[in-house]
Amino acid sequence: MKDFLEFEKRVGCVFNDKQLIQTAFTHRSYVNENRDVATEHNERLEFLGDAVLELVITDFLFTKYKDRPEGELTAFRAALVNTVSISESASSLGMNDFLLLSKGEEKDTGRARQYILANTFEAFIGALYLDQGYDAARTFIAQTLFPKIDEIVERRLWQDPKSYFQEKVQEEFSVTPSYKMVKEAGPDHDKKFIAAAYINTESVAQGEGRSKQEAEQAAAQKAIEVKGW
């Protein structure tokens, strides 16, 4: 079993109910494979933590950006609590070292692990809320997520890549960017698409995704980076 006391030291909080922190790190696959030692996975805590996280972030943004309209605040929040953002925060805390996973899940370190880390981050918030209340959960969120918002707003990361790329291209070149599918591979249930982002006839960058839209978004994001925007 993992030593969750070590994680408590990392985040500076001591749980009254040690079972709560263990459950927060327990993936469904681990319970299925280890029914003799684990009976509860973290999905209920994740459900609770997601709600606490949304309230804390909403209150923070509402207070910080008094003159921003509702639509922008919604976009800021989405950028701050999306899977990439919160899985990065989970990784920086070393949550990956404490996950309780099945042997199969332990081998997968790609996008699936990213989702697991994001879900665990939310489950931990739920566990902390139950164990120590709203203020403790808010303090944890403030330390791990609030500092990201300035960069998100300054670099307009709250806009989806295609919208931002289009805005910059129109501003710089007075044209609208276009996209072309470069490659499509794989069986119907597991397709992969590669799209290229164009400015006029120049192919700026390519991106990959599981749908054409996802591939275009990835291409736009890479094009933004290529152009230094």
C-alpha positions as CSV (number, residue, x, y, z in Angstrom):
1,M,0.0,0.0,0.0
2,K,1.2,3.6,-0.7
3,D,2.4,5.8,2.0
4,F,-0.1,8.6,2.0
5,L,1.6,10.3,4.9
6,E,4.3,11.3,2.5
7,F,1.7,13.0,0.2
8,E,0.1,14.8,3.2
9,K,3.5,16.2,4.0
10,R,3.9,17.4,0.3
11,V,0.6,19.3,0.4
12,G,0.9,20.4,4.0
13,C,-2.3,18.9,5.4
14,V,-3.0,16.0,7.7
15,F,-6.2,14.0,7.2
16,N,-8.3,13.1,10.2
17,D,-9.9,10.2,8.2
18,K,-7.0,8.4,6.5
19,Q,-9.4,6.3,4.5
20,L,-10.6,9.4,2.7
21,I,-7.2,10.2,1.2
22,Q,-6.7,6.5,0.2
23,T,-10.0,6.4,-1.5
24,A,-9.2,9.6,-3.4
25,F,-6.3,7.9,-5.0
26,T,-8.1,4.6,-5.7
27,H,-9.0,4.0,-9.4
28,R,-12.0,1.8,-10.3
29,S,-9.6,-0.7,-12.0
30,Y,-7.7,-1.2,-8.7
31,V,-10.9,-2.1,-6.9
32,N,-11.8,-4.6,-9.6
33,E,-8.4,-6.3,-9.3
34,N,-8.0,-6.1,-5.5
35,R,-11.4,-6.6,-4.0
36,D,-9.8,-8.2,-0.9
37,V,-8.0,-4.9,0.1
38,A,-10.1,-2.2,-1.6
39,T,-13.9,-1.8,-1.7
40,E,-14.4,1.8,-2.8
41,H,-13.0,3.8,-5.7
42,N,-12.7,7.6,-6.1
43,E,-15.6,8.4,-8.5
44,R,-18.0,9.7,-5.8
45,L,-15.3,11.9,-4.3
46,E,-14.5,13.1,-7.8
47,F,-18.1,14.1,-8.3
48,L,-18.1,16.1,-5.1
49,G,-14.6,17.6,-5.7
50,D,-15.6,18.8,-9.2
51,A,-18.5,20.8,-7.7
52,V,-16.3,22.3,-4.9
53,L,-13.6,23.2,-7.5
54,E,-16.1,24.9,-9.8
55,L,-17.5,27.0,-6.9
56,V,-14.1,28.0,-5.7
57,I,-12.8,29.0,-9.2
58,T,-16.1,30.8,-10.0
59,D,-15.9,32.9,-6.8
60,F,-12.2,33.6,-7.5
61,L,-12.8,34.8,-11.1
62,F,-15.9,36.8,-10.2
63,T,-14.0,38.7,-7.6
64,K,-10.7,39.1,-9.5
65,Y,-12.2,40.2,-12.8
66,K,-15.0,42.6,-11.9
67,D,-15.4,44.1,-15.4
68,R,-15.3,40.9,-17.5
69,P,-18.6,39.7,-19.0
70,E,-20.1,36.3,-18.1
71,G,-19.0,34.7,-21.3
72,E,-15.3,35.5,-20.8
73,L,-15.4,34.4,-17.1
74,T,-16.9,31.1,-18.3
75,A,-14.0,30.7,-20.8
76,F,-11.4,31.6,-18.1
77,R,-12.9,28.9,-15.8
78,A,-12.9,26.3,-18.5
79,A,-9.2,26.9,-19.3
80,L,-8.3,26.8,-15.7
81,V,-10.0,23.6,-14.8
82,N,-9.7,21.6,-18.0
83,T,-8.1,18.2,-18.0
84,V,-4.7,19.4,-19.2
85,S,-4.5,22.2,-16.5
86,I,-5.5,20.1,-13.5
87,S,-3.5,17.0,-14.6
88,E,-0.4,19.3,-14.8
89,S,-1.1,20.5,-11.3
90,A,-1.6,16.9,-10.1
91,S,1.7,15.9,-11.8
92,S,3.6,18.8,-10.2
93,L,2.4,17.5,-6.8
94,G,3.6,14.0,-7.5
95,M,0.1,12.5,-7.4
96,N,1.2,10.0,-10.0
97,D,3.4,8.3,-7.4
98,F,0.4,7.5,-5.2
99,L,-2.2,6.3,-7.7
100,L,-3.7,2.9,-6.9
101,L,-4.3,1.3,-10.3
102,S,-4.7,-2.1,-11.9
103,K,-1.6,-3.6,-13.5
104,G,-3.1,-2.8,-17.0
105,E,-3.7,0.9,-16.1
106,E,-0.2,1.2,-14.6
107,K,1.3,0.6,-18.1
108,D,-0.7,3.3,-19.8
109,T,1.1,6.7,-19.4
110,G,-0.5,8.6,-22.3
111,R,-3.7,10.6,-22.4
112,A,-5.6,8.0,-20.3
113,R,-3.2,8.7,-17.4
114,Q,-3.8,12.4,-17.9
115,Y,-7.5,11.9,-17.3
116,I,-6.9,9.7,-14.3
117,L,-4.7,12.3,-12.8
118,A,-7.3,15.0,-13.4
119,N,-10.0,12.9,-11.8
120,T,-7.8,12.1,-8.8
121,F,-7.1,15.8,-8.3
122,E,-10.8,16.4,-8.1
123,A,-11.3,13.4,-5.9
124,F,-8.6,14.7,-3.5
125,I,-10.5,18.1,-3.3
126,G,-13.6,16.2,-2.5
127,A,-11.8,14.2,0.2
128,L,-10.2,17.4,1.7
129,Y,-13.6,19.1,1.7
130,L,-15.2,16.2,3.6
131,D,-12.3,15.9,6.1
132,Q,-11.6,19.6,6.8
133,G,-14.2,21.8,5.2
134,Y,-14.5,24.4,2.5
135,D,-11.7,26.7,3.6
136,A,-9.1,23.9,3.5
137,A,-10.3,22.9,0.0
138,R,-10.2,26.5,-1.1
139,T,-6.6,27.0,0.2
140,F,-5.4,23.9,-1.7
141,I,-7.1,25.1,-4.9
142,A,-5.7,28.6,-4.4
143,Q,-2.1,27.2,-4.0
144,T,-2.3,24.9,-7.0
145,L,-4.5,26.6,-9.6
146,F,-5.0,30.4,-8.9
147,P,-1.4,31.3,-10.0
148,K,-2.1,30.0,-13.5
149,I,-4.8,32.5,-14.4
150,D,-2.6,35.5,-15.2
151,E,-0.8,33.5,-18.0
152,I,-4.1,32.1,-19.3
153,V,-5.6,35.6,-19.6
154,E,-2.4,37.3,-20.8
155,R,-1.7,34.8,-23.5
156,R,-5.4,34.3,-24.3
157,L,-5.2,30.6,-23.6
158,W,-8.9,30.8,-22.7
159,Q,-9.7,31.0,-26.4
160,D,-9.8,27.8,-28.4
161,P,-6.8,27.6,-30.7
162,K,-8.7,27.9,-34.0
163,S,-10.4,31.0,-32.9
164,Y,-7.2,32.6,-31.6
165,F,-5.2,31.6,-34.7
166,Q,-7.9,33.0,-37.0
167,E,-7.9,36.3,-35.0
168,K,-4.1,36.6,-35.2
169,V,-3.9,35.7,-38.9
170,Q,-6.6,38.2,-39.8
171,E,-4.8,40.8,-37.8
172,E,-1.4,40.1,-39.3
173,F,-2.2,39.0,-42.8
174,S,-5.8,40.2,-43.5
175,V,-6.8,36.7,-44.6
176,T,-8.6,33.8,-43.0
177,P,-6.6,30.7,-42.3
178,S,-7.6,27.3,-43.8
179,Y,-7.2,23.7,-43.0
180,K,-6.6,20.6,-45.0
181,M,-6.6,16.9,-44.0
182,V,-3.2,15.5,-44.7
183,K,-3.8,11.9,-43.5
184,E,-6.5,9.6,-42.2
185,A,-5.5,6.3,-40.7
186,G,-6.8,3.4,-38.5
187,P,-10.0,1.4,-38.2
188,D,-13.4,3.2,-37.9
189,H,-13.5,2.8,-34.1
190,D,-10.0,4.2,-33.7
191,K,-9.4,6.8,-36.4
192,K,-6.5,9.2,-36.4
193,F,-6.5,12.4,-38.4
194,I,-3.7,14.7,-39.3
195,A,-4.6,18.2,-40.4
196,A,-2.4,21.1,-41.7
197,A,-3.1,24.8,-40.9
198,Y,-2.5,27.2,-43.8
199,I,-2.0,30.9,-44.2
200,N,-2.7,31.6,-47.8
201,T,-0.7,28.7,-49.5
202,E,1.8,28.3,-46.7
203,S,1.5,25.2,-44.5
204,V,2.4,26.5,-41.1
205,A,2.0,23.4,-38.9
206,Q,0.3,20.0,-38.6
207,G,-1.7,18.5,-35.8
208,E,-3.1,15.1,-34.9
209,G,-6.5,14.1,-33.4
210,R,-9.2,11.5,-33.1
211,S,-11.5,13.6,-35.1
212,K,-11.1,16.2,-37.9
213,Q,-12.0,19.0,-35.5
214,E,-9.5,17.8,-32.9
215,A,-6.8,17.6,-35.5
216,E,-7.5,21.1,-36.8
217,Q,-7.4,22.5,-33.2
218,A,-4.1,20.7,-32.6
219,A,-2.8,22.2,-35.9
220,A,-3.9,25.6,-34.9
221,Q,-2.2,25.3,-31.5
222,K,1.1,24.3,-33.1
223,A,0.8,27.1,-35.7
224,I,0.3,29.6,-32.9
225,E,3.5,28.3,-31.3
226,V,5.4,28.3,-34.6
227,K,4.4,32.0,-35.1
228,G,5.3,32.9,-31.6
229,W,1.9,34.1,-30.8
